[in-house]
Amino acid sequence: MDKKKILFVSHKKTKCGVYEFGKKVLDVLEHSQQFKFIGVECSSLVELKSAISQFDPAAIIFNYYPPVMPWVSSKITKGIYKNNIASKNIPKIGIVHEVTKQVADQATNYQNKILFGKSQKLFNSLFDFYIAPDPTLLLQNPYVFKTGRLIQKYKSLEHSSETIIGSFGFGTDGKGFEKIVELVNQEFDKATIRLNISLADFGDADGQKARLIAEKCKANITKPGINLIITHEYMDDKELLDFLSQNTINVFLYETKGNRGISSTIDYAMAVKKPIAISNSIMFRHLFDVTPSICVSKNNLKTIIENGFSPLQKHYDEWTEENLLWEYERIVSAVLGRYKKLTMPKMGIKRTVISKINRLFSLPDKTFTWLRNSDKPHEDNLTVDRTINYSPIKIPKGISLNRILDNSARKLYQPTIDKLIELVPATMAKKIAEANVQQAFIFDTVFRYLSDYQSPKLLCVGSYEDTASMSLLKMGYNVEEIDPMLNYYLQEYVSKPSTKIGTYNIIFSTSVIEHDPDDKSFIQCIEKLLAPGGVAIITCDYKEKWKLGELKPDADERLYTKKDLEGRLLSYMPSCNLVDEPQWECENPDFIFLGRYNYTFATFVVRKDI
């Protein structure tokens, strides 16, 4: 069967970071076994229509940035379809480089704008769907997808024993080159600073800004042992990577604090696997969680050099070519499936009307926000503090870990609930107090098993605002987190190229499984991910003798029964067994939700055979 063709549209080649970003992504996509990605460079609608006529694509991806594609408008993108038949419209996907909360929030939305003194209803969306290359974005808007970054494969060159501090970028405002020189002067008596401040076709074509920045940098040299080398030539990828590889550390001190997208400079710097130092610019937000911190406001350059590249290794392993290809194939598959459902089959209906109907029925959530590790003051501080201690509670003799979390459990786990409130008070305040016993049980039980493993590998399934996971991270434990709001469904994660099957010592999930329409695959994935001897700790909404069709919370697919837990779920994971004799009897559930749903919570703790 012929692979579906996907156009990947960029602007004509220039000295431009957006162009280079698109080129590297396309190089990866051309290895797809699922789709045929075809790169085209267009500078007008005429050229785009010619490419559509030639290749007959199933979808179009735009490597879009307003200054480099000024000819692209909503009027144009909403008018692209095959043979003037509305039912055969081509889904358009735009890569959003300057993604912000506001941009994502308004994606595929309408708004009034004042044009020529008149209020007009404008279609605010250029594209049908969006891709944000921002790992920190929450996935609450159904029209916005995200990917990780792309780190090229590169074999680093040897460098001299001399301390060399390097950086690069276009000669535009706010790059902080002068601050790099100041910082080196403060910390070192002898060092070489190498800066490549190249001319940008968009913003500094004549090089005036680049030369002015260079003069300011030279003026900041105050010590005779500090040697400054500044170049202005535009380097291709190999030259740039070779340049970065020969530095002891690469430093980026952007001054931008406002709403901006993620800078691609880090993608290059990570490829050479040398230490990196950054400012607290929002353009580096995808590295704010690196531990120990690589931010110069928290560690000096000498400390960051001493820590080496290891703090970035986790991100390096995640942002691979293989993972990016998997992400794009997954996104395109979802777009084609979703677009087919959304597009009206009737002939002769105008495209704009169809779009309005599609979006009306889809009802996207407009409460888009940032990932919780941002610096927003009302969110919990997850700065690692390894001095925080916790000891599991003493469980009375005869009480099982496979149990009902009722009022007696709330009393038993109250000290743990108090600990969670101490660690993540803002998030705990959002929770239903009577349901916090689940998070407490999970947190306590994870600690109960940690000592069974050397360097335990932990996975939280359904981690968004999971207070157990957040608290473990704050205490310095390495928890991998998956959640549809953050990244993936469990079933998707299992298929990801970088996922290591059969390696997790502890997998925990708080009240997630009842929301999954396919709990069989959910459980099978957990068994597959568990290492031999590993433990899965799960809680769920429970009501004995509940039957399909009976009252339940709208968000739940089902309520669980004793028969479900000890029969059906266990049968899906034949290599696992309950850690103890279950105590799931509950004649009178003591949890009432929204005044009408009466049920309770049950735990499901299993260990995989060795």
Steps between C-alpha positions, in 0.01 A plus 500: 500500500629847411585718796292815546685812393551785746628835375753673726503867397784738584613835361791540260844434643645789699728559797212427734451283807143413399620370164776292662251362755266387222784348300616286791146385578436410136826303484363285781148468356631375167588174677135431580368155410142615560472817290685658210605846620582731210686826557413803288623859522235756416492876490144544371159340485560425131803285586309325776206418272744367244649264760152388607407428139823307446500283813129478601582496875285358778610783730729806502742601775613863496835587657341834577638824639333831400809693379615216273156410362316834471289367213328244724168623638183345635323590177757297309524198728124470539464502123730206428307191403478251218292560191288764682322221689466585866488138614847448355674781685863443589577534872757774560740468793712794612821473699485776763851623576404785732252294699366665813202451725310765306586355159399149601190625679376680188583226252199431275301768679310804371541854624388849408759738365479864398594549136484836329285636779247215482452198721531188287469133580829343401597137500792502741632158400735461207497123519275212599752355747824612659829341602694666781866388534476574871529209748361716782159571348184351649274320255159638587414637157398216263633691199850543642753218499856518628833333443831488678805671362736352240862429596717409203741208513857623523839365603671764711849625420781508752568840655802647672552519875457876477173639639292611202157658544295506181170627369333579171192666356376763261587860574161598633402666826474315831748216436713593801842470335626794706386327820700190409816712485413663835440162664826352375688807627346448842581129530824447311844659489597309187262376231410535134156621393389401150188668364349445158258791445374443148300723271128420472312535171196590708585777748867580436580445132765775489668380821477835676354349819750215505797739478356729768457202737858395429632843597306491828644156577856623439439793733406260780840330513666606827772235558813440291455123524161506326530454124197590284452362149195617301401377153204597282486239224189285470593136567327195360395223738830310496707815545277615786512165679878485460520852643289407804682171552836672547373711791527402866150633560239671283311785662171665404383796707194624316335796666148432374253450783172535312290253304729341244555160345789267579841593359658250258852593610479242778422226247838559338685535829359176641608307190868542587447378860697777668386685814240772438419808707180701454321804633149481642350617170164340424657388170693238700201379704543144373821479706374656824456152649862397443666383822751624607387827347686640200356848555764761588266651759531175699849370416814671378681406179774306679243283679306436180825402324587266788156333482563423132232392255336238725221733627379526138530132411134421570385769259761398244370143504142623462539744210628256239433474129316171555267651759429806284407283203268298724343824627428633151362169374274483804385861452430465128308176561291674766436802275389289206270293719357799683465713187309226323249495786476877523458578131141520378419249225246721323593663172487873443533617861745785533828422671457773763161363600646150532782630717256676734288186532806282562626723775157547654448128541857437617474755783873531573605589854631857505667484842846451350786546743866425553659190647527514875880547510461859378570793729135594552472610865173325580635158409690263728875536516655171387861596562678183608573473870666170589496584870125432518433173680206263514447162665209274402222479756466193719218289359312301765541124486238334281442806276572431134650735239220382269214666683218753506605857570219595734479720808719261699765535229468878508576493871792261450655703216432845650872556579579429134228739384652764727841434343361551150337826611839610634679411174250621237242715679362684196420183307365318804265794558340431161415143592188355661607446861327162538677371184851593616530164671576355157801727447615428853472124450695519174774722649535283811499171309761620251727579798421160646655331194782741411753318718440177305687639201839652436453829307128429447342605171158660559215577261186700580204435269263796504750741651341841437455658844558161662614609844679172574713537188559871562611431857736222394656731241541773759680253725746426221368169370518443126140444392408469135159654439243431231158656465285602201517859628880493505598259225344157437241242583650188655431298186685758289795510736553126470546537122747790525844406363691613810273320749687219674262207538531292816721747690280678756528391862199697624205618292229697676171647385239686704138468388578485127401155383124558541522782242659282230250345258742210449614392844618166360775663293570737792577208730689310230722802442583521869596133507716551191681800652566340840842350561514147645427542869350843438189630676193676360298715744157607373189656650158509339137602553320200650151385582420137568222352284505800266376414150535667163227759452469584868578844643865609487696827461487622139879496468520131596464222247411262780513434875702196604380200697678221685436274203667751268811528712570143599364344184503715189796734564726228637423283198642774275840482673584129539857564615380709799349408835338695784754591769265379775154365574247761384243668727260652248171440681297820537128487561458870578722739298572820693601737217238722337593701192294803390228398740376213284776249423558257786807278468847451651862441401687172472869419467656247264862410579678226305855375456642359178660155513879488504 
